[in-house]
Amino acid sequence: MSIEVNNESVVDVDESALQRLAIYALDQLHVHPDADLSIVLVDEAAMEQLHVQWMDEPGPTDVLSFPMDELRPGTDDAITPAGLLGDVVVCPQVAIAQAETAGHSPLEEMLMLTTHGILHLLGFDHAEPAEEKEMFGIQRDILINFTMEERRGRH
């Protein structure tokens, strides 16, 4: 699996944690090991520019997803074909502010945003209540299980 993390922001981020999370999430979603994913960390000005250009909304946002090959999650019996999953763009400054409001660490917020972005790349959405329940349930499960795996690995 080719997962590239590029930190173009001025914020120091645990890029290896984001990469480990992405590998874990894609494995849980039965995505082919040869799928390509890019995670880009950008400052507020760059994120605002993307937000205006692609969503026609002012101000920086926390995460944007840019799907490429429109891959979808696989199953235990049939993994997703190899391909270019796309880009997840995260703004660490927005994540830090949101983490403070939510009462958890900036890294936890960035892990959540990265998971959220990956789910969007795989076709999940939260426009309708049923979609939101499904997407946020999968997101929660991935984050909880990833955190447990990480803790086991450190002991």
N, C-alpha and C positions, 0 to 999 in steps of 0.2 A: 504494500500500500504506500503510495507516495503522498505524504502529507507534509506540505511546506508551510512553515510559520514565518512570516516576515513582520518584524516589529519596525514600522516606519514612524512610530510615535516617540515622544520624549520620555514616556513612562517605562520604567523597568518592569517587565512582566516575565513570569515563569513560563517561558515558551515551551519548555519540555513538558510541563503539566498539561498545557493545551493540546500538545501533540499526543500525549498518552490518552487523554480524554477522547480525542477524535478517533484514535485507533480503537479504543474500547467501544465507543458509540457505534461506529461503522460495523464492527464485528457483531454487536448485539442486534443490529438491523440487517444483518446478513448481506452486507455489501461486499462485492468481490474484492479480494485483497489487492488487486491491481488497479483499483479505482484511484483517481487523483483528486486531491482536495487541497485548496489553498486557504490559509487563514491569514488575514492581513490586519494588523493593528495600526490604526491611524489616529492622528490628532483631531481635535474638534473641527478645525477649519476644513480639513479634507473630508471629514464625515458630513459636515453641513453641505459641502458642495455635492457629494454623492446623493444626499437626502433630497436636495432640491432637484437635481438632475433626473433622478430615477423615480422618486415618489411625489415630486412636486409639493414638498412640504418644507417649511422653513426650519432652521436650527439643526444642530447635530442630533443624531439619534444614537441608540446604543449598539444596534447590530443591523446589518443588511446582508441579504443573501442574493447571490447571483448564480442561479443554476445554469449548467451548460448542456449536458446530454440528457436532461430530464430523467435521470435514473430514479427508480422507486425501490423501497425496501424489499428485500428478498424474504425467503422463508427458510425453515430448517432444511427443507428438501430442495429448494431452488434459490441459489444466491443470485443477487443482482449481477448482470453482466459487467465486465470491466468497462470503464469509461471515464470521462471527465465529469466529476460530480459538480464542481464549480468553486466559487469563492465565498467565504464568510468574512465579512469586514466588521471588526469590533473597534469601538472607540473607548480606550481605557479611561479617559477622563470622565466620560459619562458613566461608565461602569463604577468608578470609584464613588461618585456622588450617589448613585443608586444603592451601592453596597452600604454606605453610611446610613441612608434612610431605612434600608431593610434590616440593618443590624447584623450584617455578616461581612466577611472579608472581601476586599476587591477581587482576589483570586477566585473565590467562590462565585462571585457575580460574573466574572469573565468566563468561568467554566459553564455556568448556566446559559450565558448568551451564546457561547460557541455551540452548545448542544442545541439551543433553539434555532440557530442559523443552519446547522446541519439538517435538522428536521425539515426546515423550509426547503432546503436543497432537494430533499427526498419527497417533496410534494405535500407535506403536511401543512395545514393552515389552521387558523383559529378565528375565522370570520363568523362561523355559526357556532352556537353553544355545543353541539355534539362534537364538532371538529375540535373545538377548544378543549373540551374534556379529554378527548383522545390524545391530542398533541401534548398537553401539559401533563397528562398521566405518564406517557412514554418518557417525556423529558425528566420528570421527577424520578422515575424508576432508574433511568440511565445514571443520573447524578448520584442517587443514593448508593447504587451498586458500585459505581466507579469509586466513590469515596471509601466504601468498605474495602474494595480491592487495594486501593492505595494504602490504607491503614495496615492491611495484612502484609503488604509488600515491605513496609518500613520496619516491621517487627521481626 
